[in-house]
Amino acid sequence: MFIRIRSKIRLALLATAIALSFAYTETCTAQEHWTGTWGCGVQLVEPGNRPPITLATNTLRQFVRVSIGGKRLRVKLSNMFGTEPVTMQSVHIALSAGAGSAVDGEINAATDSALTFDHKKSIVIPPGKEIWSDPFNFDLPPLANVAVSIYFGDVSATTISGHPGSRTTSFIKTGDDVSSPKLTVAAHTAHWYILTGIDVIADDASKSIVVLGDSITDGRGTTTDGNNRWPDDLAQRTATNAATADFGIINMGIGGNGIFGGLGPSAQARFDRDVLNQSGVRWLIVFEGVNDIGGGRDASQLTNALAQFIDKAHERNIKIYGVTITPFGGSGYSSPAHEKVRQAVNDWIRTSGQFDAVIDFDAAVRDPANQINLLSAYDSGDGLHLNPTGYQVMANAIDLSLFTH
């Protein structure tokens, strides 16, 4: 009799302990504050930007530079534009062994960690879906270069979700080499595939700054593996400024993108996913419109769309900063009619009072003697995109106090 009673008591206590454990876990999960430290705008990869060799049954190693650091991470992978499932047999993350993307894809093997998905090392991403890895412990320094290595199973060769303008070397090696310190015999490509985001657990004061833009934000004109896009330069500034050191920078620039169309999903179509659904987003910098002007859109169409972005951001308590469109005299977009639209849009951005603040990139990089042109010292050579010097000037033109209130 006493044995039975004691057994029942033990079972009851065990059940109570398990229930409390689950309650504690759910409470901790609910209290976790995720903040984006890196991300990229995803699209259907065009035929000319597909991998040089198949991803199926091969290893893909990709390098990215984060903004803020952390001790607990999760990684986002995407098959948003795929028409077939993507099978990943294993996914690893490690710190880079060098600055940026090493020549032979070298990682710091001591930091190599395997990711899991619902506690399993392999995962199948259905078409049209994105997934997060399970949270994992990892010592991630601020501004670190990290490598994410994926050993694939089956994956389509034609419908791949990715980011063509990585400006960073990725490595594709035959077979399973996710943990190899180096990938010495590998195909190289300057594109990202499948990998779209990294979050860190941070305190409640940590927030993220999302930048919505086109090729100027995506870094056209920068140095491959140099991580010298203007959002990279901004991340360097915020990370070394005490008041903003805990704020992540998420670059959602897509080359050729526009508010209404262009390459990749339009800014209107991707606004919710690429802005509102980012982890910890508190501020949005909008720098779009030049491709729309080049495509013949008028000023009222652009300003009406920007006003809609403002409303959507404010509905989510996100502060939104408007950026003036930089000069494009001498480029393929240059014409008196297009310049008139640029001036009208910039005047609205500066004077309408609808944005929470204005970042005047036009004033920062134009030629004082000929204001429809970029200053020659900042011009990459095409009259539209800037060089690394110009991008640094743009980043320096941003008042960091915009992110402290």
N, C-alpha and C positions, 0 to 999 in steps of 0.2 A: 504493500500500500504506500509506504513512505517513498519507496523507489519510484513508483509511478508519479507521485505528487512532485518529487524533486525533478523528475524528467520533464513533467509539464511546465514546472517553473523555469527550468533551463530553456525549454523551447520558447516559452513566452518572452523571457529575457532576450534570447537570441533574435526573435522576431522584432522586438522593440529596438534592439541595437541596429538591426539591418534597416528598419524603417527610419531611424534617426540618421543613419549613415546616408541613405538616399536623400533624405530631406536636407542634410548638410551639403551634399554634393550639388543638389538642385539650387540651393541658396547661393553657393559659391559661384556656380555657373551663371546664375542670374545677375550676380554682382560683378562679374568680370567686365572690364571696360576695354574693349578692343579699339585700337587706333591703327589706321593704315600707315605703314612706313614706306611702301613702294607699291606701284601699280602701273598698268599700261592699258590704253584703249584697245579693245579687241574687235576684230573684224574678220570677215572671210578673206583668207589670204589669196591674193591674185595669182594666176598661173606663173607669172614671172618671178614671184617671190616664194614659191614653194621650196621645200627642202631639196638640196642638191642630190641627196640619196634618200631612199625611203626611210621613214621613221619606224616602220613595222619591224619588230624583233631586233631593233638596234637601240643604242644609247644616245640620248640627247643631253648635252650639258650646256646650260645657259647661265650667264653671269648678269647680275643686276647690282646696282648700288642703292642701298637703303638710305633713309633719312635718319629717323630716330632709332635708338637701340632698345633692347628689352631682354628679358630672361625667359619669356614664354611666347611662342609664336604659333601661327597657323599659315598655311599656304593655299592659295586659290588656283584651281586649274579649270580650264574652260573647253567645252565642246559646243559652245553657243551656236556656232554657224556650221557645225558638222551635220552631215546627213547619215552618218554611220556611227556606231559606238566606238569609243576610244578605250582601248585596254592598256593599262599600265601595270606591269608586273611588279615594279618597285620604283620608289621615288626617294631620293636622298638629298640632303642639304648639307653644305659645308662652307666654311669661309674660304675665300680665294687665297692662294698662296702669294699672290702679287697684287699690284695695283690694277684694278679693272679686270679685264679678261686676259688671263695669262696666255702667252704665245702657244703653249701646248695644253691649255685647259687645266692648268695645275691647281689643285686644291690643297688646303691644309688638312691632311688625312686625319689628324688627331681630333678634328672638329666634326668629322663626317657623322651624320645621324640619319637613320632610316625613318621615313614618315609612315604613318598608318592612316587608314580610312575605315572608320567604324571598327577599329582595333585589328584591321587586316592590312597586310602590306600591299596587296594588289587591289585594284579598283577598276570598274568599267563605268565610264561616263556616257550616259545616253545622249543621243543627238539633242541639241538645243538646251543643254544643261551645263551648269557650273557647279563645282563641288569644293568644299574646304577640307583640308586634312584635319585629322584630330589635332588638338593643341599639343604642343610638345615643348620640353625644356631645351633651351639653346642660349648660349651666351653671345648675344648679338651686340657688338659695339655700334655706336652712332656712325653713320657715313661709311659703313663697312661694305666691301664687295663680297657678295655671296654667290655660290654656284648651286643651282638646282639641277640634279641629274635624274633623268627618267629613262628606265628600261621599258620599252613598249612591247606589247603583244600586237594584236591587230589594230591598225589605224588606217584610215583612208589616205590615199595618196593625192586626192584631188579636193576634198572639202575639209580644210584644216582651219581651225580658229587660231588667230595669232596677231602679232603686231609686226608689220613689215619693217618699220623704221626704227629698229633697235639701236642702231649706231654702236652695236656691241657684238663681238664675235661669239658665235655659238659653235659647238663642236658636235659632230655626229659620228659615232664609232660603231662598227659592226659588232653585234653580240651584246652581252651583258657586261658593262664596265662601269656601273654607277659608282663603285667605291674606289676605282683606280685613281691613284694620286695624279697621274698625267694621262692625257689622251693624245699620244704622240702621232699616231697614224689615224687621222680623222679628217672628215670633210669639214670645211669651214663655211659659215654663212652669217651674214649680218642681219639676222631676223630672230624674233622670238616666236615660239610656238607653244600653245596650250597654257603656258604659265602666264597668269594675269594679276596676281596680287600677293602681298605679304602683309600680315597684321601682327602687331605685338600687343601683349597685355600691358596696360599703362594705368597710371592713377587717373582719377576723375578729371584732373586739371589738364590732362593731355588731350589734344584735339588734332585734327588733320586739316590741311589746306589743299583743296583740290584745284587743279588748273585745267580748264577746258579750252582746248585750242586746236590749231592746225599744224602744218609743218614747221612753222617758226617756233612753236612750243615743243614740237617733237624733235627739234634739233637739226634740221637740215642746214648744212654748212659747218657743223661741228666736226670734231676729230673722232674717228672710230676708236672705241675703247677709252676715249678721253673723259667721258662723263662731264662734258662742259656745255650742256644745254643750259638755257637760262634758269629753268627750275632746279637744275643741279646746283647752279651757283647760288640760287636763293636758299636751297637746303644747307649749303655750306655756311651761309650767313646766319640763318636761324639757329643752326646747331651750335654756333660759337657765340651766340648772344644769350645771356642768362635768362632773359625774360621770355625767349621763344624756343629754348633748347628742347622742350618736350613736344614740339609740334611737328607732326609728320607732313611731308610734301608728297602728293600723289599726282603724277604727270599724266593727264588724260589727253595729251595732244596726239592727233592722228594726221599724218602727212596727206595733203590734198583734201582735208575735211572742210566742210562748210556747215553753216547753220541749217541750210535747206537740202544739201546734197553733197556732191563731191565724192571722194574716196571714203570707204567705210560707211557705217551708219551715220546719217546726218546728226548734228549736235542736238537737234530737236528729238530725234528718235532715240538717242542714247543718253539723254539727260538724266532720266531716272536711274538707270543702271550705273552710269559712269560718275554721277555726282551724288544724287540723293541717297543711294544705297551704299556709298563708301563708309567704312567704319570710322566713327568718331568725327565726321566732317562738321566743321564749324564755320569755315570760310571758303568761299568760291571766288576764283579769279577767272573771268571770262575774256578770252582773247581770240575771238572768231570774227569772220566777216570778209576777209580779203579775198578768199576764193569765191564767195558769193558775189562780191563786186565784180571780180573778173568774169564771172558767169552771167553778168547782166542784171542782177537784182538791184532794185532802187533803194533809196535811203529809208523810206517809210516801211518797207518790208523788213529791213534789218532792225530798225528801232522797235517795231512792234514785236518782233520775235525776242529781242533782248528784254523788253518789258515783261514778256511772259516768263522768261527765265527768272527775272527779279521776283515776280509774284510767287513762283514755285519755290524758290529758295527761301523767301520770307515765311511761307507757310510752314516750313520745317525749321524755322529759327536759325537759318544759315545766313550769315552776312555775305553779300555779293559785291565784288569790286569790278568795275568796268575798266577795260583797257583800251586806250585809243589805238586805232589801226595805224601801223607804221607805214612810212612812205614806200611807194613801189615805182617811182619814176625810172624809166629806162628798162623796166622789166616787160614781160609779155603782157602784163595787165595794164600797162601805161596808156592812158588816153585822157583827153580833157573831160570826157563824160564820166569816166571812172574816178578821176580825181575829184570831181564835183561831188560825187556820192560819198567818197571817203571823207571829205571835209564836212559834209552835212552830218554823217554818222558821228564823227568825232566831236562836232559841236554839240550834238545831242547828249553824247556820253558826258561831256564836260559840264554842261549847263542844265540838264533836265532835272537834276537833283534826285533821280530815281535810284541810282546806285548808292550803296552805303559809303563808298569812296571811289575816287578815280585814280588810276595809275596811268600816267601820261608817258607811255613808251614813245609816242610820236615825237614829243618834245625832246626826249632824251637822246634819240638817235638820228634825227633829221639833220641835213646839211643846212646850217644857218644861212648860207648864201643862196641856197636853192632848195626850199623846204618841201618840194615834192619828191626829193631824192634822199636816200640814206647818205649819211656822211661816208665818204669813200673809205675811211679807215675802218668802218664797221661792216662794209658790204662784202659778202662772200664772193661776189662777182656776177650775180644775176640781177641785181637791182631790187630784189625782193627779200631774200634770206640773208641773215647776218652771219658774220664769222664769230669765232669764240670771243674776240675782244668786244664785239658789239653785244653779244649775249651777256657778258659780264656787266657791261654798262646798263643793260636793261634790268638785271637783277639788283644792281646797286641803286637803281632809281626807285625801288620799292621801300617805302617807309615801314620799318619793322613794327612800329607802334600800332599799325593797323591790326596786328594780331595779338594785341595785349588788352583789348577792351571789347 
